[in-house]
Amino acid sequence: MPPKLEFGCLPAAIGSMPHIDPGEACSLVLKYLPALPAWPQLPKRSLKENMNIQFSEGFPGITLRGDKLQIEPGEDFEARLGQIYADADEGNLDKYAISAEYAAGLHAFLSRSPRLEMVKGQVTGPVTWGLSVTDKKALAILYDENLAEIIPKFLRLKASWQENVLRRLSPHTIIFVDEPYLLSLGSVFVPIPEEKVPALLEEVFRGIKGLKGLHCCGDTNWAVLLGTSVDILSFDAYNYASSLACYPAEVKAFVERGGVIAWGIVPNDEEALGKESVSSLKDRLGEAMAPFSREGLSLKQLVKQGLLTPSCGLAALSPEAASRALELTASLSGSIRRKYGGS
């Protein structure tokens, strides 16, 4: 991790948008997040842009049954799995491209964006992806010992390919690994040993040359995630600020070694959005940061080493509400940066 990363609470986004037209989604992102735009995932446009399906293209034996992903091994299944190992070792990325059929937002973003100071991309994490894909017995493939080793290597190749194409727009890239299923970490319903999670994540991180982000939109064991090599931790600060506050020592150590917290302080719920303003969200952000400032991290440092985002993706909103969420994020960022001296 670099000695310090000071974003000064710039506005950013998680990724998904509710639009059908990729050009419209890109225009909105570039309008409100010009300093750190993210290419838009568009699951309402196509089922193939669902966060799990979007990064499944090219995995051996992968089949889409309705809206579910299933592995159906063919005769060459083992050989193709072995090729993933080889490609990961050798950095062969071309076969792991994400096509426009699966990511129209990415390709529209690449074709229309100017040179950028920074750019953000995202990939589904190995825990979430591995729990979403099943074998013929409907068992998640993350529980298959052999496939569990392949999953993060495959996603690492996807992340590496994506980062390479985003570097056409900017040399300064951030790739977020999105892990909503980590909210079940430690649950009896999802019996994943906590000690396995860092190794799975680190395998994906190995393919990211720029900054590495990790997003989880629920309550989890934050100590496990803060202990990885991640540069930016993104969480739902609107609904789950108290969950991160249970780990003050770990957060302090993370920030002091240069880490950034992405505060998901703008709700991604239409009813909640209608009740919030820049002023109310500024108060809520202050409350979310307060437990850490009481532990010895100054509010100014948290702002310097912070980003502001919606609490999670915006795909479930109407296009108008998504625009409102990004507008609030940008306006709140502007207010915070003026107060604390951000450029």
VMD Tcl script that draws the C-alpha trace (Angstrom):
set ca {
  {0.00 0.00 0.00}
  {1.32 3.51 -0.81}
  {2.33 5.62 2.23}
  {-0.82 7.72 1.95}
  {-3.78 8.07 -0.36}
  {-5.54 11.39 0.00}
  {-8.75 11.65 -2.00}
  {-10.26 14.31 0.25}
  {-13.72 12.71 0.08}
  {-14.06 12.86 -3.70}
  {-17.37 11.45 -4.95}
  {-17.42 7.99 -6.52}
  {-19.92 5.22 -7.29}
  {-20.22 1.50 -6.68}
  {-21.06 0.60 -10.28}
  {-24.59 -0.44 -11.20}
  {-27.09 1.96 -12.78}
  {-30.78 1.51 -13.73}
  {-30.47 2.66 -17.33}
  {-31.10 0.71 -20.53}
  {-29.10 3.11 -22.70}
  {-25.38 2.77 -21.91}
  {-24.62 6.21 -23.35}
  {-27.12 7.85 -21.02}
  {-25.63 6.07 -18.02}
  {-22.09 7.07 -18.99}
  {-23.13 10.71 -19.43}
  {-24.62 10.78 -15.95}
  {-21.52 9.26 -14.35}
  {-19.20 11.68 -16.13}
  {-21.42 14.63 -15.21}
  {-21.45 14.03 -11.47}
  {-18.20 12.10 -10.95}
  {-15.72 13.71 -13.36}
  {-12.70 13.26 -11.07}
  {-13.30 9.54 -10.46}
  {-15.91 8.03 -12.77}
  {-16.79 4.33 -12.82}
  {-18.07 2.46 -15.84}
  {-21.77 1.59 -15.37}
  {-23.09 -1.95 -14.98}
  {-26.58 -2.16 -16.51}
  {-28.45 -5.23 -15.22}
  {-31.84 -3.87 -16.38}
  {-30.53 -3.71 -19.94}
  {-29.62 -7.38 -20.03}
  {-29.54 -10.35 -17.67}
  {-25.95 -10.79 -18.79}
  {-25.06 -7.57 -16.99}
  {-26.07 -9.04 -13.63}
  {-22.96 -8.77 -11.44}
  {-22.41 -12.53 -11.30}
  {-23.26 -13.36 -14.90}
  {-21.27 -10.39 -16.20}
  {-17.95 -11.92 -15.17}
  {-18.79 -15.55 -16.02}
  {-18.00 -15.30 -19.73}
  {-15.38 -17.91 -20.64}
  {-15.44 -20.01 -17.47}
  {-15.24 -23.73 -18.36}
  {-18.62 -25.45 -18.50}
  {-20.58 -22.34 -17.51}
  {-24.27 -22.45 -18.50}
  {-27.04 -19.95 -17.86}
  {-30.26 -21.66 -16.73}
  {-32.90 -18.96 -16.49}
  {-31.16 -16.42 -14.29}
  {-28.89 -18.98 -12.59}
  {-25.35 -20.00 -13.44}
  {-24.49 -23.69 -13.43}
  {-21.37 -25.67 -14.24}
  {-21.86 -28.54 -16.71}
  {-18.46 -30.18 -17.29}
  {-17.68 -31.26 -20.84}
  {-15.00 -33.62 -22.13}
  {-12.33 -30.92 -22.07}
  {-13.37 -29.51 -18.69}
  {-10.23 -30.47 -16.76}
  {-7.94 -29.27 -19.54}
  {-9.69 -25.89 -19.64}
  {-9.41 -25.54 -15.87}
  {-5.72 -26.25 -16.17}
  {-5.42 -23.56 -18.82}
  {-6.71 -20.98 -16.33}
  {-3.83 -21.87 -14.02}
  {-1.37 -21.47 -16.89}
  {-2.88 -18.20 -18.09}
  {-2.84 -16.75 -14.57}
  {0.82 -17.68 -14.18}
  {1.78 -16.28 -17.57}
  {-0.51 -13.22 -17.59}
  {-2.39 -14.26 -20.73}
  {-5.43 -11.98 -20.66}
  {-6.95 -11.91 -24.13}
  {-9.26 -14.90 -23.54}
  {-10.70 -13.19 -20.46}
  {-12.04 -10.09 -22.15}
  {-15.47 -8.84 -21.10}
  {-17.47 -8.43 -24.31}
  {-19.99 -5.70 -25.08}
  {-22.73 -8.35 -24.88}
  {-21.93 -8.72 -21.16}
  {-20.86 -5.15 -20.40}
  {-22.31 -2.57 -22.77}
  {-21.67 0.10 -20.15}
  {-17.95 -0.67 -20.08}
  {-17.57 -0.52 -23.85}
  {-19.64 2.67 -24.15}
  {-17.51 4.19 -21.39}
  {-14.28 3.26 -23.18}
  {-15.51 4.69 -26.48}
  {-16.75 8.03 -25.23}
  {-14.69 8.98 -22.17}
  {-11.92 11.55 -22.53}
  {-8.56 11.14 -20.88}
  {-9.24 11.02 -17.16}
  {-7.26 11.81 -14.03}
  {-8.49 8.59 -12.41}
  {-10.90 5.83 -13.35}
  {-12.67 3.10 -11.40}
  {-13.73 -0.37 -12.46}
  {-15.23 -3.29 -10.59}
  {-15.33 -7.07 -10.58}
  {-17.43 -9.51 -8.56}
  {-15.42 -11.09 -5.75}
  {-14.57 -14.79 -5.44}
  {-16.79 -15.46 -2.42}
  {-19.90 -13.90 -3.95}
  {-19.27 -15.42 -7.38}
  {-18.35 -18.82 -5.98}
  {-21.53 -18.95 -3.90}
  {-23.70 -17.88 -6.85}
  {-22.57 -20.55 -9.30}
  {-23.66 -24.14 -8.65}
  {-22.91 -27.63 -9.90}
  {-25.56 -30.09 -11.12}
  {-26.39 -30.97 -7.52}
  {-27.17 -27.30 -6.81}
  {-24.13 -27.04 -4.53}
  {-22.20 -23.78 -4.73}
  {-18.89 -24.36 -6.48}
  {-17.00 -22.49 -3.75}
  {-17.47 -25.67 -1.68}
  {-15.68 -27.75 -4.33}
  {-12.04 -27.81 -3.28}
  {-10.64 -27.84 -6.82}
  {-12.98 -25.19 -8.24}
  {-12.47 -22.97 -5.20}
  {-8.83 -22.62 -6.24}
  {-9.75 -21.76 -9.82}
  {-12.40 -19.11 -9.05}
  {-10.08 -16.33 -7.79}
  {-7.56 -17.02 -10.57}
  {-10.30 -16.66 -13.18}
  {-11.58 -13.43 -11.61}
  {-8.02 -12.17 -11.28}
  {-7.64 -12.53 -15.06}
  {-10.94 -10.68 -15.58}
  {-9.77 -7.86 -13.29}
  {-6.38 -7.65 -15.02}
  {-7.92 -7.47 -18.48}
  {-10.34 -4.78 -17.32}
  {-7.61 -2.72 -15.68}
  {-5.52 -2.86 -18.85}
  {-8.33 -1.46 -21.02}
  {-9.19 1.24 -18.46}
  {-5.57 2.39 -18.58}
  {-6.30 3.66 -22.08}
  {-8.22 6.40 -20.29}
  {-5.96 6.97 -17.29}
  {-2.78 5.53 -15.80}
  {-4.41 5.84 -12.37}
  {-6.85 2.97 -11.95}
  {-8.89 1.63 -9.07}
  {-10.51 -1.80 -9.31}
  {-13.10 -2.64 -6.66}
  {-13.78 -6.26 -5.76}
  {-17.49 -6.39 -4.91}
  {-18.37 -8.89 -2.18}
  {-21.97 -8.52 -0.98}
  {-22.03 -12.15 0.20}
  {-19.38 -11.37 2.80}
  {-22.21 -10.09 4.98}
  {-22.82 -13.80 5.67}
  {-19.25 -14.33 6.91}
  {-19.43 -16.47 10.04}
  {-23.05 -17.44 9.42}
  {-24.15 -21.04 9.92}
  {-26.03 -20.72 6.63}
  {-22.83 -19.96 4.70}
  {-20.14 -22.05 6.37}
  {-17.03 -20.45 4.87}
  {-14.02 -20.59 7.21}
  {-12.97 -17.00 7.84}
  {-9.32 -17.91 7.38}
  {-9.99 -18.84 3.72}
  {-11.42 -15.45 2.79}
  {-8.16 -13.42 2.77}
  {-6.43 -15.98 0.53}
  {-9.32 -15.88 -1.97}
  {-9.29 -12.09 -2.05}
  {-5.52 -11.80 -2.25}
  {-5.45 -14.04 -5.30}
  {-7.71 -11.55 -7.12}
  {-5.74 -8.57 -5.77}
  {-2.57 -10.06 -7.28}
  {-3.89 -9.19 -10.73}
  {-4.49 -5.51 -9.92}
  {-1.53 -3.21 -10.54}
  {-3.25 -0.01 -9.46}
  {-5.30 0.59 -6.33}
  {-7.39 -2.25 -4.92}
  {-10.82 -1.61 -3.45}
  {-13.16 -3.95 -1.60}
  {-16.88 -3.31 -1.25}
  {-19.31 -5.03 1.12}
  {-22.75 -3.53 1.62}
  {-23.71 -5.18 4.91}
  {-22.43 -6.17 8.32}
  {-19.39 -8.46 8.32}
  {-16.22 -9.25 10.21}
  {-14.38 -6.11 9.14}
  {-11.17 -7.17 10.89}
  {-10.73 -9.97 8.34}
  {-11.07 -7.55 5.41}
  {-8.99 -4.76 6.94}
  {-6.19 -7.26 7.43}
  {-5.80 -7.88 3.68}
  {-3.65 -5.81 1.31}
  {-6.68 -3.78 0.19}
  {-6.12 -0.03 -0.33}
  {-9.75 1.14 -0.14}
  {-12.51 -0.32 2.03}
  {-16.01 0.56 0.82}
  {-19.05 0.03 3.02}
  {-22.67 1.05 3.52}
  {-22.21 3.86 6.02}
  {-25.84 4.93 5.72}
  {-27.25 1.70 7.18}
  {-24.28 -0.03 8.81}
  {-22.01 2.66 10.25}
  {-22.23 1.05 13.68}
  {-20.90 -2.27 12.33}
  {-17.56 -0.75 11.30}
  {-17.44 1.22 14.55}
  {-17.06 -2.10 16.38}
  {-13.51 -2.33 14.98}
  {-11.88 0.99 15.99}
  {-8.37 -0.40 16.47}
  {-8.38 -2.20 13.11}
  {-9.74 0.87 11.31}
  {-7.12 3.07 12.97}
  {-4.31 0.72 11.91}
  {-5.70 0.58 8.36}
  {-5.90 4.37 8.02}
  {-2.51 4.93 9.62}
  {-0.88 2.60 7.09}
  {-2.39 4.66 4.29}
  {-5.79 3.05 3.74}
  {-8.88 4.83 2.49}
  {-12.45 4.43 3.69}
  {-15.17 4.87 1.06}
  {-18.18 6.06 3.06}
  {-21.40 4.87 1.41}
  {-23.38 7.63 3.04}
  {-25.98 8.38 0.33}
  {-28.90 5.93 0.45}
  {-29.78 3.81 -2.58}
  {-33.43 3.61 -1.52}
  {-35.90 5.99 -3.20}
  {-37.93 6.71 -0.06}
  {-34.80 7.47 1.98}
  {-33.37 9.61 -0.82}
  {-36.47 11.77 -0.76}
  {-35.91 12.57 2.91}
  {-32.22 13.46 2.75}
  {-30.33 16.62 1.91}
  {-26.68 17.64 1.83}
  {-27.07 19.03 5.34}
  {-28.67 15.91 6.80}
  {-26.13 13.63 5.13}
  {-23.26 15.76 6.37}
  {-24.56 15.28 9.91}
  {-24.95 11.54 9.34}
  {-21.41 11.29 7.95}
  {-20.07 13.12 11.00}
  {-21.84 10.62 13.24}
  {-20.37 7.70 11.26}
  {-16.84 9.11 11.59}
  {-17.13 10.16 15.23}
  {-16.27 6.80 16.86}
  {-12.92 6.73 15.06}
  {-12.03 10.33 15.84}
  {-12.60 9.47 19.50}
  {-10.05 6.66 19.07}
  {-7.31 9.02 17.94}
  {-7.99 9.49 14.22}
  {-8.68 13.14 13.49}
  {-11.77 14.02 11.48}
  {-9.49 15.85 9.06}
  {-7.46 12.69 8.45}
  {-10.61 10.63 7.86}
  {-11.75 13.21 5.33}
  {-8.36 13.31 3.61}
  {-8.25 9.52 3.37}
  {-11.88 9.18 2.39}
  {-14.19 8.79 -0.57}
  {-17.96 9.40 -0.64}
  {-20.31 7.03 -2.47}
  {-23.89 5.84 -2.52}
  {-24.46 3.03 -0.02}
  {-24.44 0.43 -2.80}
  {-25.30 0.11 -6.49}
  {-28.15 2.16 -7.97}
  {-29.69 -0.38 -10.35}
  {-32.85 -0.83 -8.27}
  {-33.72 2.88 -8.49}
  {-35.51 4.80 -11.21}
  {-33.17 6.74 -13.52}
  {-34.38 9.95 -11.90}
  {-33.61 8.69 -8.41}
  {-30.20 7.41 -9.51}
  {-29.43 10.88 -10.83}
  {-30.52 12.32 -7.50}
  {-28.24 9.92 -5.63}
  {-25.21 10.91 -7.70}
  {-26.10 14.59 -7.43}
  {-26.31 14.31 -3.63}
  {-23.01 12.43 -3.52}
  {-21.27 15.11 -5.60}
  {-22.84 18.00 -3.68}
  {-22.00 16.48 -0.30}
  {-18.42 15.95 -1.47}
  {-18.19 19.58 -2.56}
  {-19.44 20.78 0.80}
  {-17.01 18.57 2.74}
  {-14.06 19.52 0.53}
  {-14.75 23.24 0.88}
  {-14.87 22.92 4.66}
  {-11.70 20.83 4.96}
  {-9.66 22.35 2.19}
  {-9.99 19.76 -0.56}
  {-8.97 21.02 -3.97}
}
mol new
graphics top color blue
foreach p $ca { graphics top sphere $p radius 0.5 }
foreach p [lrange $ca 0 end-1] q [lrange $ca 1 end] { graphics top cylinder $p $q radius 0.2 }
display resetview
